[in-house]
Amino acid sequence: MKANHHQFTAFAHVVREGSFSRAASRLGVSQSAVTQHVTKLEQTVGMKLLRRGRDGISLTRAGHELYDLADRQVTLDGLIQEKLEGYAALARGHLAIIANAPRPALPLIAAFQKAYPNVEVDFTLYDWTQAMALLRSRQVDVAVVTEPDRMGECVCQSICSSAYVAYVPEGHRLADRVSVSLQDLAEETVLVPEEGSYTSKLIARKLKQHDLQFPRRMRTTTFPVMKEAILHGVGVGIFLADSGFPGDGLLSLPVDELQERYETQLVVPRDKWDLRIVRSFSDLAELGAF
């Protein structure tokens, strides 16, 4: 028994979509057809490729090895189809985007949807570590992340750079300061992103470098959650400047020990870089459409 093109395609879409039903919807076939293709592929390989559990599906070791090849095939199919259809291909399509902060990803997506309203976009926020893992496993088309790992299999395009700042509510004891120090912040409850974020790694390194500690810290998930916590008086936050939408009632202050600027980059698996849908998104980033 030999594996065929349809089996690889079904398998790749199940992994990318995270479920058999969504893969079937994406491919325009029945769920039973997708299930049969994946089952036959597993029979051909002679071992399980997917684990099915309450939290969805996950790849086995063999699945990880095969998914890389399957997704490359799907990408090649997309390139061939684009060549056949020409620029009309952008009248439709699908783009999976992740980021580790709302900005500049969301303004870019808004500009892209305005230019290409019929292209379906999936967008999810992940911490830095998860974003890197998804890129390595090819489960995403485009990532917008801060200081990404240099991976030979990816193309990186610089979008913008900014320094870290402290966010405080209006009327806070530090609100009228031109800048603050880590020692100033050590007297507060400090809100920091989850353990896998680039921000958490940087703060830990800076505290060690200056022999300081934050006695009271609270971990939050995303900038919107941090913003709400700060506005409710839970604590002060540290995040990249302009990585979120501060809004009324929230002030950002430079941090003396965090003056370096850090690049936010658009990262794409190398073979996906030639997809016209990806390059169109990249072109908007290069034009500063955010």
C-alpha positions in Angstrom: 0.0 0.0 0.0 1.3 3.4 -1.0 0.4 6.8 0.6 -1.2 9.2 -1.9 -1.4 12.9 -2.3 -4.9 13.1 -0.7 -3.8 11.3 2.4 -0.9 13.7 3.0 -3.1 16.7 2.3 -5.8 15.6 4.8 -3.2 14.8 7.4 -1.5 18.2 7.1 -4.8 20.1 7.3 -5.9 18.1 10.4 -2.8 19.2 12.1 -3.0 22.8 11.0 -6.7 23.2 11.8 -6.5 21.2 15.1 -9.5 19.0 14.3 -10.9 16.6 11.7 -14.1 18.6 11.3 -12.3 21.9 10.6 -9.9 20.2 8.2 -12.9 18.8 6.3 -14.5 22.2 6.2 -11.2 23.8 4.9 -10.9 21.1 2.2 -14.5 21.1 1.2 -15.0 17.4 1.8 -16.8 15.2 4.4 -15.2 14.6 7.8 -15.4 10.8 7.2 -13.3 11.3 4.0 -10.6 13.1 6.0 -10.7 10.4 8.7 -10.4 7.7 6.1 -7.4 9.4 4.5 -5.5 9.8 7.8 -6.4 6.3 8.9 -5.0 4.8 5.6 -1.9 7.0 5.9 -1.3 5.6 9.5 -1.8 2.1 8.1 0.7 2.7 5.4 3.3 4.1 7.8 2.6 1.3 10.3 2.2 3.5 13.4 0.0 6.2 14.8 0.6 9.8 13.7 -2.0 11.5 15.8 -3.1 11.3 19.4 -6.8 12.1 20.0 -7.7 13.4 23.5 -10.1 15.7 25.3 -7.9 18.7 24.5 -7.9 17.9 20.8 -5.2 16.2 18.7 -1.5 16.1 19.1 1.3 14.7 17.0 3.2 11.5 17.9 7.0 11.4 17.2 6.4 9.8 13.8 3.6 12.4 13.2 6.1 15.3 13.8 8.5 13.8 11.3 5.8 13.2 8.6 4.0 16.5 9.2 6.9 18.6 8.0 6.9 16.8 4.7 3.1 16.9 4.4 2.9 20.6 5.0 5.7 21.3 2.5 3.6 19.4 0.0 0.5 21.5 0.8 2.6 24.7 0.4 3.9 23.5 -2.9 0.4 22.8 -4.0 -0.5 26.4 -3.1 2.4 27.7 -5.1 1.4 25.7 -8.2 -2.2 26.8 -7.9 -1.2 30.4 -7.6 1.0 30.1 -10.7 -2.0 28.6 -12.6 -4.5 31.1 -11.4 -2.3 34.2 -11.4 -3.2 37.2 -9.3 -6.8 36.1 -9.1 -5.6 33.7 -6.4 -5.7 36.5 -3.9 -9.4 36.8 -4.4 -9.6 33.9 -1.9 -7.4 31.9 0.4 -6.5 31.4 4.0 -3.7 32.8 6.1 -2.8 31.6 9.7 -1.1 34.4 11.7 0.2 34.4 15.3 1.8 37.1 17.4 3.0 37.6 20.9 1.3 41.0 21.3 -1.7 42.8 19.7 0.4 45.4 18.0 1.6 45.7 15.3 -0.1 42.5 14.2 -3.7 43.6 14.5 -3.3 46.9 12.5 -1.5 44.9 9.8 -4.3 42.3 9.7 -6.9 45.1 9.4 -5.0 46.6 6.5 -4.6 43.2 4.8 -8.4 42.4 5.2 -9.2 45.8 3.7 -7.0 45.1 0.7 -8.0 41.4 0.3 -11.5 41.1 1.9 -12.1 37.5 0.7 -9.0 36.0 2.2 -9.8 34.2 5.5 -7.4 35.1 8.3 -7.0 33.2 11.5 -5.2 35.1 14.3 -4.1 33.9 17.8 -1.9 35.5 20.5 0.8 33.2 22.0 3.7 33.8 24.3 7.1 34.0 22.7 8.1 30.4 23.5 4.8 28.9 22.0 5.2 31.1 18.9 8.7 29.8 18.2 7.5 26.2 18.7 4.6 26.7 16.2 7.0 28.2 13.7 9.4 25.3 14.0 6.6 22.8 13.6 5.2 24.7 10.6 1.7 25.1 12.1 1.5 28.7 11.1 2.0 30.8 7.9 3.1 34.1 9.5 4.3 35.1 12.9 4.8 38.6 14.3 7.1 38.3 17.2 9.7 40.2 19.2 13.4 39.2 18.8 12.6 35.8 17.2 15.2 33.0 17.2 17.2 32.9 14.1 16.1 29.8 12.3 17.6 28.7 9.0 14.2 27.5 7.8 12.6 30.9 8.2 12.7 34.3 6.6 12.7 37.3 9.0 11.6 40.8 8.1 12.0 43.7 10.5 8.8 45.6 11.1 9.5 48.0 14.0 11.5 48.4 17.2 10.7 49.7 20.6 11.8 49.7 24.2 10.1 48.3 27.3 8.1 50.7 29.4 6.2 50.6 32.7 2.5 51.1 32.5 0.7 52.8 35.4 -2.8 54.2 35.9 -3.4 57.9 36.0 -3.0 59.3 39.5 -0.4 56.7 40.5 2.4 57.8 42.7 4.8 57.3 39.8 2.6 58.9 37.1 4.3 62.3 37.1 7.8 60.8 36.8 9.8 61.3 33.5 11.1 57.7 34.0 11.3 55.0 36.6 13.9 52.5 37.7 13.5 48.8 38.5 14.1 49.7 42.1 11.0 52.0 42.0 9.0 49.2 40.5 10.2 46.7 43.2 8.1 48.6 45.7 4.9 47.8 43.6 3.0 44.7 42.6 4.5 44.1 39.2 2.4 42.5 36.4 4.5 40.5 34.0 3.5 38.2 31.1 3.5 34.4 31.4 6.8 32.4 32.0 7.3 31.6 28.3 7.2 35.2 27.1 10.2 37.2 25.9 9.3 39.9 28.4 9.6 37.5 31.4 12.9 36.2 30.2 14.2 39.8 29.8 13.0 41.0 33.2 14.5 38.0 34.9 17.9 38.7 33.2 17.8 42.4 34.1 16.9 41.8 37.7 19.8 39.4 38.1 22.1 41.8 36.4 21.2 44.6 38.8 20.9 42.3 41.9 17.2 43.2 42.4 14.0 41.3 43.0 10.3 42.0 42.5 8.9 40.7 45.9 5.3 41.0 44.6 4.6 39.9 41.1 1.6 38.7 39.3 1.6 36.8 36.0 -0.9 37.8 33.4 -1.6 36.4 29.9 -1.9 39.2 27.4 -1.6 43.0 27.2 -5.4 43.4 27.3 -5.6 41.5 30.6 -2.6 43.4 32.0 -4.3 46.7 31.0 -7.5 45.8 32.8 -5.6 44.7 35.9 -3.6 48.0 36.0 -6.7 50.1 35.5 -8.3 48.3 38.4 -5.3 49.1 40.7 -4.0 45.5 40.9 -0.4 46.7 40.1 1.9 48.2 37.4 3.0 46.4 34.3 6.0 46.0 32.1 5.5 45.6 28.4 6.9 46.8 25.0 5.9 50.3 24.2 3.2 50.4 21.5 2.6 46.7 21.7 -0.9 47.2 22.8 -3.6 49.9 22.8 -3.2 51.7 26.1 -6.3 53.9 25.9 -7.6 56.4 28.4 -6.4 56.1 32.0 -3.1 54.3 31.3 0.3 56.0 31.1 3.6 54.5 29.9 7.0 55.5 31.5 10.5 54.7 30.3 12.4 52.3 32.5 16.0 53.4 33.2 17.5 49.9 33.0 15.4 48.9 29.9 16.5 51.6 27.3 17.5 49.1 24.6 15.2 48.8 21.6 14.0 45.4 20.6 12.8 44.4 17.1 9.5 43.0 16.2 9.8 40.9 13.1 7.6 39.1 10.6 8.7 35.5 10.5 7.7 33.0 7.7 8.8 29.4 7.0 11.2 29.8 4.0 9.2 27.8 1.5 6.0 29.6 2.4 7.7 33.0 1.6 7.0 32.6 -2.1 3.3 32.2 -1.6 1.7 35.4 -3.0 -0.8 35.6 -0.1 2.2 35.7 2.3 4.2 38.2 0.3 1.2 40.5 0.0 1.0 40.5 3.8 4.7 41.1 4.0 4.5 44.0 1.5 1.9 45.8 3.8 4.3 45.3 6.7 7.2 46.8 4.7 5.0 49.8 3.8 4.3 50.4 7.5 0.5 49.7 7.3 0.2 49.7 11.0 
